[in-house]
Amino acid sequence: MTRIPSHGRPWPALAAELEAAKEGDYAWRRGRVPLYVYWLNEELARVQQEAYRIYWSENALGMRAFPSLKRLEDEVIAMSLDLLGAPAGAGATFTSGGSESIFLALRAARVRAAREQGISEPNIVIPQSAHLTFNRAADFQQIAVRRIPTGANRLADVAGMAAAIDANTIALVASAPNYPFGLVDPIAEIAALASARGLWMHVDACVGGFLAPWAKRLGEPVPDWDFSVPGVCSISADLHKYGMAAKGASLLLMRDDSWRALHRFESRAWERGPYAGYATTGTRPGGAIAAAWATMNFLGEDGYLDCARRILRARDVMVEGIAGIPGLEVLRPAGMCIFVWRATDKAIEHNALAAALDRRGWLVSRQQEPDGFHLALNPVHDEVAEDYVADVGAAVREVRGTANEDLRGQAVGQTY
Ligand SMILES: Cc1ncc(COP(=O)(O)O)c(C=O)c1O
């Protein structure tokens, strides 16, 4: 279709067309997509769809018109602050996603440094493993990024970060966990460094914010990373990842609610009158807030613990299963929900293996450094972990000693 049709078409025909259009997509409901999707089951999806529908047209830009939406947002924020060990007086902003949360965190650090220290050419010091969206957020705001190579353990190198700080540094960053390896940085040490140097400290828990607390309760070793760590100023935590909410939902949480003013825009220089907000966006979908609220209340602690239990079990089955296939290895330690595996036997060529897995219906997510296969698990992987291991085994047997150029976009660097 290249232009809007002259006459509208009935919904049943459109619905059928949309369903048919999806036929060639990967089967994410059956765990075939190891990124992008956080899926428990149809029941939770229906709850979210209904909640979204009830607040379908409400616009969170205008809370004056929709006080009920403000209450839902406040409750989502209060529940999240409680989960992440925030002290009294903390606050948060509901955003469209992890990238916006990170954008606002850097904005706050930049404004504070400009006001209090007159820094006009700021830089941030972050581990190499921090998400690339930090570079995008920094680029938009003319902030230089100093990415410090991680140590041999693939964790942030605190001494290296300390050495990179100069008079123009405004913030340090650490991940809980990072996306490439799923590992939690030594956040207490980095936060202590930030405090000692008077710097903003942001923890990127877009992945772990709504998983790490439950995983820890289930016995997973997770170092301290949240507001219980002195010196942590802000945390990004994605509701639309392991918060299991509908997409378009993340939080930027601040140790002190008044710091949110640092990323607030406000102006009256307009015929129309004042315009103000904490987010980068104007219109904000009420449905995303309602769906997040409904998800948290529908799952409850039991539900989140169940999600975490499923993810950890899937991780254990996959990690042990893959490590048991001759010629393969899993990078250790595996993260709580993310891990990377690769072939160590030269007769098993990664491109051929990727193509063989793709033929079996698995979307392959290739790690660039080191060359390998990356998985970010979600609860549905609990149901298919054994199938994945079996298919990896079969794919290895199939491709041993062969190379394959028919990659269908599964090559290294085609992660996105
Ligand atoms: C650790 C981490 N931070 C930030 C982001 C960005 O989140 P979003 O895609 O919601 O903008 C991601 C996305 O995968 C992530 O893994």
The ligand as an SDF file (V2000), in Angstrom:
LIG
                    3D

 16 16  0  0  0  0  0  0  0  0999 V2000
   21.0600   -2.6850   29.8060 C   0  0  0  0  0  0  0  0  0  0  0  0
   20.1420   -1.9280   28.8890 C   0  0  0  0  0  0  0  0  0  0  0  0
   20.0060   -0.6110   29.0310 N   0  0  0  0  0  0  0  0  0  0  0  0
   19.1830    0.1120   28.2390 C   0  0  0  0  0  0  0  0  0  0  0  0
   18.4710   -0.4730   27.2170 C   0  0  0  0  0  0  0  0  0  0  0  0
   17.5960    0.3630   26.3190 C   0  0  0  0  0  0  0  0  0  0  0  0
   16.2480    0.0870   26.5780 O   0  0  0  0  0  0  0  0  0  0  0  0
   15.0820    0.4280   25.5290 P   0  0  0  0  0  0  0  0  0  0  0  0
   15.2870   -0.4920   24.3600 O   0  0  0  0  0  0  0  0  0  0  0  0
   13.8390    0.1810   26.2880 O   0  0  0  0  0  0  0  0  0  0  0  0
   15.2340    1.8500   25.1350 O   0  0  0  0  0  0  0  0  0  0  0  0
   18.5820   -1.8510   27.0290 C   0  0  0  0  0  0  0  0  0  0  0  0
   17.8490   -2.5240   25.9600 C   0  0  0  0  0  0  0  0  0  0  0  0
   18.0150   -3.6950   25.7050 O   0  0  0  0  0  0  0  0  0  0  0  0
   19.4390   -2.5960   27.8820 C   0  0  0  0  0  0  0  0  0  0  0  0
   19.6000   -3.9170   27.7180 O   0  0  0  0  0  0  0  0  0  0  0  0
  1  2  1  0
  2  3  1  0
  2 15  2  0
  3  4  2  0
  4  5  1  0
  5  6  1  0
  5 12  2  0
  6  7  1  0
  7  8  1  0
  8  9  2  0
  8 10  1  0
  8 11  1  0
 12 13  1  0
 12 15  1  0
 13 14  2  0
 15 16  1  0
M  END
$$$$
